[in-house]
Amino acid sequence: MKIEEKDSKLVITDFSEIEAYKIAYKIEKDGLSFYKEIISKIDDPKIKEAFDFLIGQEGDHLKFFQDSLFELRKRQEDENEDDDLLEAMDFGIFQPYKSMQELEKILTQPKEALKLGVVIEEKSIKFYQSCREKVSSPSAKEHLGSIIEEEKKHKSLIESMLY
C-alpha cells in the first residue's frame, strides 16, 4: 500500500484493508500519546478536560481499529503480521514533526502544540476518508464515517482552544 498527499488529499494505491487498519491503529495510538503528553504540560483545567474527552474518543477509535483488524485477520492472511509495514513506511504524512526533540520543543509551547493537534486531526480525517472509499464492509464504511465526524469535531475543539 502506498500513500501520497496530492492536492491536499491523500491518494492510496494498492489498498490493503489490513494495512489500512494497522496504520489507523498506529495513528490513534500516537494521537493518544500526543494528547496525554499535552495534558502533562498544560495547567489550564478547561484544556485538560477537553483533552481528557479527546483521549476517551481516541481510545474508542483505537479499539474499533484493533477489533476490525482482529476480525479481518480471521478471514484473510496478514502477510505482514509482525507489523514490518509500520516500521518500513514513511509516516511523514502522519507525523508533521521531524524528530522527537522537535516534538518535545513543540509540547513546551501550548499554542504550538494545539496547532500541531489540528494538523494531526486533519491528516487523520484525510486518511480515514480515503480508506472509507475503499473498505469492503458496509458497517466499516459507516463506522469510519462516524469516526471522521468525531475527528472533525476534535479539530474544531482544538481550534477553539487556540483563540
C-alpha positions in Angstrom: 0.0 0.0 0.0 1.3 3.4 -1.0 0.1 6.7 0.4 0.8 10.1 -1.1 -0.5 13.6 -0.5 -1.7 15.3 -3.7 -3.7 18.5 -3.9 -4.4 18.4 -0.2 -5.9 14.9 -0.5 -4.4 11.5 0.4 -4.1 9.1 -2.5 -3.9 5.5 -1.6 -2.7 2.9 -4.2 -2.5 -0.8 -3.8 -5.1 -0.5 -1.0 -5.0 -3.2 1.6 -7.7 -3.2 4.3 -5.4 -4.9 6.8 -2.6 -2.4 6.2 -5.1 0.4 6.5 -6.4 -0.8 9.9 -2.8 -1.2 11.1 -2.0 2.4 10.0 -5.2 3.7 11.5 -4.4 1.9 14.8 -0.9 3.5 14.8 -2.4 6.9 14.1 -4.8 6.6 17.0 -2.2 5.2 19.4 0.2 8.0 18.5 -2.7 10.5 18.9 -3.4 9.2 22.4 0.2 9.5 23.4 0.4 13.1 22.0 -2.8 14.2 23.8 -1.6 12.6 27.1 1.7 14.5 26.7 -0.1 17.8 26.1 -2.2 17.2 29.3 1.0 16.7 31.3 2.4 20.1 30.1 -0.7 22.3 30.4 -2.1 23.7 33.6 -5.5 25.1 32.3 -8.3 22.8 33.7 -10.6 23.5 30.8 -8.0 22.5 28.3 -7.2 19.4 30.3 -10.9 18.5 30.4 -11.2 18.9 26.7 -8.1 16.7 26.1 -9.5 14.1 28.5 -12.6 14.0 26.3 -10.4 13.6 23.2 -8.4 10.8 24.8 -11.6 8.9 25.5 -12.8 9.2 22.0 -9.4 8.3 20.5 -9.4 5.3 22.8 -12.7 4.2 21.3 -11.3 4.7 17.8 -8.2 2.6 18.7 -10.5 -0.2 19.9 -12.5 -0.1 16.7 -9.4 -0.4 14.5 -7.9 -3.1 16.8 -11.2 -5.1 16.7 -11.5 -4.6 12.9 -8.0 -5.8 12.3 -8.7 -8.9 14.5 -11.9 -9.7 12.6 -10.2 -9.2 9.2 -7.3 -11.5 10.1 -9.8 -14.2 10.8 -11.0 -14.1 7.1 -7.7 -13.4 5.3 -4.0 -13.9 5.8 -1.9 -11.0 7.1 1.3 -11.1 5.1 3.0 -8.7 7.4 1.6 -9.8 10.7 4.7 -8.7 12.5 4.0 -5.1 11.6 7.0 -4.7 9.4 4.9 -2.4 7.3 4.6 0.1 10.1 8.4 0.2 10.5 9.1 0.5 6.8 6.5 3.0 5.8 7.2 6.7 5.7 4.9 8.2 8.2 5.9 11.8 7.4 2.3 12.3 6.2 1.1 11.5 9.7 3.9 12.9 11.8 4.2 16.6 10.9 7.3 17.0 13.1 10.8 15.9 12.2 12.1 14.3 15.4 11.2 13.5 19.0 13.3 16.5 20.0 11.3 18.8 17.8 8.1 17.3 19.2 9.3 17.9 22.8 10.0 21.5 22.0 6.6 22.0 20.5 4.9 20.4 23.5 6.5 23.0 25.8 4.7 25.7 23.8 0.9 25.2 24.4 -0.2 27.2 21.3 2.2 25.3 19.0 1.1 22.0 20.5 -2.5 22.9 19.8 -1.6 23.9 16.2 0.1 20.5 15.8 -3.0 18.8 17.2 -5.1 20.5 14.4 -2.7 19.3 11.7 -2.7 15.7 13.1 -6.5 15.7 13.1 -6.6 17.0 9.5 -4.3 14.2 8.4 -6.3 11.6 10.2 -9.5 12.8 8.6 -8.0 12.7 5.1 -6.6 9.2 5.7 -10.0 7.9 7.0 -11.9 9.5 4.2 -9.6 7.7 1.7 -10.0 4.4 3.5 -13.8 4.8 3.7 -14.0 4.9 -0.1 -12.1 1.6 -0.3 -13.1 -0.7 2.6 -15.4 -3.6 1.7 -17.7 -3.8 4.7 -20.8 -1.5 4.7 -20.6 -1.4 8.6 -16.9 -0.4 8.4 -17.8 2.4 6.0 -20.5 3.6 8.4 -18.2 3.4 11.4 -15.4 5.2 9.6 -18.0 7.9 8.7 -18.7 8.3 12.4 -15.0 8.4 13.3 -14.5 11.0 10.5 -17.2 13.2 12.0 -15.7 12.8 15.5 -12.2 13.7 14.2 -13.7 16.8 12.6 -15.2 17.8 16.0 -11.8 17.2 17.6 -10.2 19.5 15.1 -12.8 22.2 15.8 -12.5 21.8 19.6 -8.7 22.2 19.3 -9.1 25.2 17.0 -11.4 26.8 19.5 -8.7 26.5 22.2 -6.3 28.5 20.0 -8.4 31.6 20.3 
